[in-house]
Amino acid sequence: HIVAAEGNRVVGLMKGGGVTLSGEHYDQTYCEIFTIESGKIVEMHNFFDTVLVEKCLFDNQLDEPEATIDNPFQVG
């Protein structure tokens, strides 16, 4: 849907999907962020709905969280 570039960064917002083997519709939105140096990708971040992946591709409804994270942004 959207591709934007400025300096050495490129960002793409895309949609894709299809019907899974179980017949479930898998309609996903992806955001990818690239850092380019000397014409090569040196860093990439990819964001997408992991709950949708679990539900549609692995038949995991995620009714209960596996664990509680006290502070997900604290390292160590």
C-alpha positions as YAML, in Angstrom:
chain: A
units: angstrom
residues:
- id: 1
  name: HIS
  ca: [0.00, 0.00, 0.00]
- id: 2
  name: ILE
  ca: [2.71, 2.49, 0.97]
- id: 3
  name: VAL
  ca: [6.44, 2.59, 0.34]
- id: 4
  name: ALA
  ca: [8.40, 5.58, 1.58]
- id: 5
  name: ALA
  ca: [12.12, 6.32, 1.54]
- id: 6
  name: GLU
  ca: [14.22, 9.05, 3.07]
- id: 7
  name: GLY
  ca: [17.97, 8.99, 3.51]
- id: 8
  name: ASN
  ca: [19.07, 5.42, 4.14]
- id: 9
  name: ARG
  ca: [15.66, 4.22, 5.44]
- id: 10
  name: VAL
  ca: [12.87, 2.58, 3.49]
- id: 11
  name: VAL
  ca: [9.48, 1.69, 5.01]
- id: 12
  name: GLY
  ca: [6.83, -0.48, 3.43]
- id: 13
  name: LEU
  ca: [3.25, -1.06, 4.57]
- id: 14
  name: MET
  ca: [1.84, -4.08, 2.76]
- id: 15
  name: LYS
  ca: [-1.13, -6.42, 2.86]
- id: 16
  name: GLY
  ca: [-1.18, -10.05, 1.87]
- id: 17
  name: GLY
  ca: [-2.73, -13.36, 2.67]
- id: 18
  name: GLY
  ca: [-4.98, -16.04, 1.33]
- id: 19
  name: VAL
  ca: [-6.94, -19.05, 2.43]
- id: 20
  name: THR
  ca: [-5.15, -21.50, 4.76]
- id: 21
  name: LEU
  ca: [-5.22, -25.29, 4.36]
- id: 22
  name: SER
  ca: [-7.99, -25.37, 6.99]
- id: 23
  name: GLY
  ca: [-10.08, -22.91, 4.98]
- id: 24
  name: GLU
  ca: [-9.47, -19.96, 7.32]
- id: 25
  name: HIS
  ca: [-8.94, -16.53, 5.75]
- id: 26
  name: TYR
  ca: [-5.49, -15.16, 6.51]
- id: 27
  name: ASP
  ca: [-5.48, -11.44, 5.72]
- id: 28
  name: GLN
  ca: [-2.32, -9.91, 7.18]
- id: 29
  name: THR
  ca: [-0.86, -6.41, 7.30]
- id: 30
  name: TYR
  ca: [2.93, -6.11, 7.32]
- id: 31
  name: CYS
  ca: [5.22, -3.19, 8.12]
- id: 32
  name: GLU
  ca: [8.87, -3.54, 7.11]
- id: 33
  name: ILE
  ca: [11.63, -1.05, 7.87]
- id: 34
  name: PHE
  ca: [14.96, -1.32, 6.04]
- id: 35
  name: THR
  ca: [18.28, 0.43, 6.55]
- id: 36
  name: ILE
  ca: [20.35, 0.61, 3.36]
- id: 37
  name: GLU
  ca: [24.12, 1.13, 3.16]
- id: 38
  name: SER
  ca: [26.17, 0.95, -0.05]
- id: 39
  name: GLY
  ca: [23.15, -0.39, -1.94]
- id: 40
  name: LYS
  ca: [22.62, -3.32, 0.46]
- id: 41
  name: ILE
  ca: [20.11, -4.00, 3.22]
- id: 42
  name: VAL
  ca: [22.06, -3.96, 6.49]
- id: 43
  name: GLU
  ca: [19.12, -3.95, 8.91]
- id: 44
  name: MET
  ca: [15.49, -4.99, 8.70]
- id: 45
  name: HIS
  ca: [12.57, -4.88, 11.14]
- id: 46
  name: ASN
  ca: [9.28, -6.63, 10.37]
- id: 47
  name: PHE
  ca: [6.02, -6.09, 12.24]
- id: 48
  name: PHE
  ca: [2.83, -8.10, 11.79]
- id: 49
  name: ASP
  ca: [-0.08, -9.54, 13.78]
- id: 50
  name: THR
  ca: [1.38, -12.59, 15.52]
- id: 51
  name: VAL
  ca: [-1.97, -13.48, 17.11]
- id: 52
  name: LEU
  ca: [-3.42, -13.83, 13.60]
- id: 53
  name: VAL
  ca: [-0.49, -16.11, 12.67]
- id: 54
  name: GLU
  ca: [-1.11, -18.30, 15.73]
- id: 55
  name: LYS
  ca: [-4.86, -18.46, 15.05]
- id: 56
  name: CYS
  ca: [-4.85, -19.04, 11.29]
- id: 57
  name: LEU
  ca: [-1.62, -20.94, 10.67]
- id: 58
  name: PHE
  ca: [-1.13, -22.91, 13.90]
- id: 59
  name: ASP
  ca: [-4.75, -23.33, 15.11]
- id: 60
  name: ASN
  ca: [-3.80, -21.74, 18.45]
- id: 61
  name: GLN
  ca: [-6.64, -19.54, 19.70]
- id: 62
  name: LEU
  ca: [-4.50, -17.97, 22.45]
- id: 63
  name: ASP
  ca: [-7.40, -18.03, 24.91]
- id: 64
  name: GLU
  ca: [-4.99, -17.84, 27.86]
- id: 65
  name: PRO
  ca: [-1.64, -16.07, 27.85]
- id: 66
  name: GLU
  ca: [1.32, -18.43, 28.28]
- id: 67
  name: ALA
  ca: [2.95, -16.11, 30.83]
- id: 68
  name: THR
  ca: [2.56, -12.65, 32.29]
- id: 69
  name: ILE
  ca: [5.37, -10.20, 31.53]
- id: 70
  name: ASP
  ca: [5.84, -7.67, 34.31]
- id: 71
  name: ASN
  ca: [7.79, -5.11, 32.28]
- id: 72
  name: PRO
  ca: [8.13, -6.05, 28.61]
- id: 73
  name: PHE
  ca: [10.42, -3.08, 27.87]
- id: 74
  name: GLN
  ca: [12.97, -3.78, 30.60]
- id: 75
  name: VAL
  ca: [16.12, -5.50, 29.33]
- id: 76
  name: GLY
  ca: [17.73, -8.10, 31.58]
...
